[in-house]
Amino acid sequence: MTFEEAGVETYIVITETFLPLVRAQAKARGANPKLLIVKHPVGGLNEEELRDRIQTAFGELKTVLAA
């Protein structure tokens, strides 16, 4: 059983650079994933920069879940 089948909303967290690739792959597979998009890159960031990206993504997640 998948999370979706169990009624659990799922999201894919991606960086904006990979958005075209994710959309192309989803279209090829007939999928419509829910996406949380963050600024690229996430690798090589210092603690403060990474914390900012996480807080932004979490804020977006709270917004979509509250809708």
ChimeraX commands (.cxc) that place a marker at each C-alpha (Angstrom):
marker #1 position 0.00,0.00,0.00 radius 0.5
marker #1 position 1.28,3.46,-0.87 radius 0.5
marker #1 position 0.90,6.54,1.29 radius 0.5
marker #1 position -1.60,7.94,-1.18 radius 0.5
marker #1 position -3.70,4.78,-1.01 radius 0.5
marker #1 position -3.72,5.18,2.77 radius 0.5
marker #1 position -4.96,8.78,2.43 radius 0.5
marker #1 position -1.64,10.42,3.31 radius 0.5
marker #1 position -0.83,13.46,1.17 radius 0.5
marker #1 position 2.67,13.29,-0.24 radius 0.5
marker #1 position 4.88,15.91,-1.81 radius 0.5
marker #1 position 8.16,15.81,-3.69 radius 0.5
marker #1 position 10.71,18.43,-2.66 radius 0.5
marker #1 position 12.81,19.56,-5.63 radius 0.5
marker #1 position 15.00,22.47,-6.52 radius 0.5
marker #1 position 13.83,24.84,-9.25 radius 0.5
marker #1 position 16.61,23.66,-11.55 radius 0.5
marker #1 position 15.09,20.19,-11.75 radius 0.5
marker #1 position 11.49,21.32,-12.34 radius 0.5
marker #1 position 11.55,20.78,-16.13 radius 0.5
marker #1 position 12.98,17.27,-15.68 radius 0.5
marker #1 position 10.45,16.34,-13.01 radius 0.5
marker #1 position 7.56,17.62,-15.13 radius 0.5
marker #1 position 8.80,15.74,-18.20 radius 0.5
marker #1 position 9.19,12.49,-16.26 radius 0.5
marker #1 position 5.80,12.89,-14.60 radius 0.5
marker #1 position 4.14,13.51,-17.98 radius 0.5
marker #1 position 5.86,10.46,-19.49 radius 0.5
marker #1 position 4.52,8.33,-16.65 radius 0.5
marker #1 position 1.05,9.87,-16.53 radius 0.5
marker #1 position 1.67,11.16,-13.01 radius 0.5
marker #1 position 0.70,14.45,-11.42 radius 0.5
marker #1 position 2.96,14.79,-8.39 radius 0.5
marker #1 position 2.49,17.47,-5.77 radius 0.5
marker #1 position 5.69,19.53,-5.69 radius 0.5
marker #1 position 7.41,21.77,-3.17 radius 0.5
marker #1 position 9.98,23.77,-5.08 radius 0.5
marker #1 position 12.99,25.34,-3.36 radius 0.5
marker #1 position 15.83,27.46,-4.64 radius 0.5
marker #1 position 18.81,25.70,-6.15 radius 0.5
marker #1 position 21.26,24.58,-4.84 radius 0.5
marker #1 position 20.74,22.96,-1.47 radius 0.5
marker #1 position 24.11,21.23,-1.43 radius 0.5
marker #1 position 27.08,23.22,-0.22 radius 0.5
marker #1 position 25.02,25.70,1.79 radius 0.5
marker #1 position 26.01,26.85,5.21 radius 0.5
marker #1 position 23.70,26.13,8.15 radius 0.5
marker #1 position 21.87,29.47,7.97 radius 0.5
marker #1 position 21.24,29.22,4.22 radius 0.5
marker #1 position 19.96,25.67,4.52 radius 0.5
marker #1 position 17.74,26.60,7.46 radius 0.5
marker #1 position 16.22,29.38,5.33 radius 0.5
marker #1 position 15.44,26.93,2.50 radius 0.5
marker #1 position 13.88,24.47,4.94 radius 0.5
marker #1 position 11.75,27.16,6.59 radius 0.5
marker #1 position 10.55,28.38,3.19 radius 0.5
marker #1 position 9.58,24.87,2.10 radius 0.5
marker #1 position 7.88,24.18,5.42 radius 0.5
marker #1 position 5.92,27.43,5.14 radius 0.5
marker #1 position 4.73,26.46,1.66 radius 0.5
marker #1 position 3.76,23.00,2.91 radius 0.5
marker #1 position 1.71,24.48,5.76 radius 0.5
marker #1 position -0.04,26.77,3.28 radius 0.5
marker #1 position -1.06,23.98,0.89 radius 0.5
marker #1 position -2.15,21.70,3.72 radius 0.5
marker #1 position -4.31,24.44,5.25 radius 0.5
marker #1 position -6.11,25.07,1.95 radius 0.5
marker link #1:1,2 radius 0.2
marker link #1:2,3 radius 0.2
marker link #1:3,4 radius 0.2
marker link #1:4,5 radius 0.2
marker link #1:5,6 radius 0.2
marker link #1:6,7 radius 0.2
marker link #1:7,8 radius 0.2
marker link #1:8,9 radius 0.2
marker link #1:9,10 radius 0.2
marker link #1:10,11 radius 0.2
marker link #1:11,12 radius 0.2
marker link #1:12,13 radius 0.2
marker link #1:13,14 radius 0.2
marker link #1:14,15 radius 0.2
marker link #1:15,16 radius 0.2
marker link #1:16,17 radius 0.2
marker link #1:17,18 radius 0.2
marker link #1:18,19 radius 0.2
marker link #1:19,20 radius 0.2
marker link #1:20,21 radius 0.2
marker link #1:21,22 radius 0.2
marker link #1:22,23 radius 0.2
marker link #1:23,24 radius 0.2
marker link #1:24,25 radius 0.2
marker link #1:25,26 radius 0.2
marker link #1:26,27 radius 0.2
marker link #1:27,28 radius 0.2
marker link #1:28,29 radius 0.2
marker link #1:29,30 radius 0.2
marker link #1:30,31 radius 0.2
marker link #1:31,32 radius 0.2
marker link #1:32,33 radius 0.2
marker link #1:33,34 radius 0.2
marker link #1:34,35 radius 0.2
marker link #1:35,36 radius 0.2
marker link #1:36,37 radius 0.2
marker link #1:37,38 radius 0.2
marker link #1:38,39 radius 0.2
marker link #1:39,40 radius 0.2
marker link #1:40,41 radius 0.2
marker link #1:41,42 radius 0.2
marker link #1:42,43 radius 0.2
marker link #1:43,44 radius 0.2
marker link #1:44,45 radius 0.2
marker link #1:45,46 radius 0.2
marker link #1:46,47 radius 0.2
marker link #1:47,48 radius 0.2
marker link #1:48,49 radius 0.2
marker link #1:49,50 radius 0.2
marker link #1:50,51 radius 0.2
marker link #1:51,52 radius 0.2
marker link #1:52,53 radius 0.2
marker link #1:53,54 radius 0.2
marker link #1:54,55 radius 0.2
marker link #1:55,56 radius 0.2
marker link #1:56,57 radius 0.2
marker link #1:57,58 radius 0.2
marker link #1:58,59 radius 0.2
marker link #1:59,60 radius 0.2
marker link #1:60,61 radius 0.2
marker link #1:61,62 radius 0.2
marker link #1:62,63 radius 0.2
marker link #1:63,64 radius 0.2
marker link #1:64,65 radius 0.2
marker link #1:65,66 radius 0.2
marker link #1:66,67 radius 0.2
view
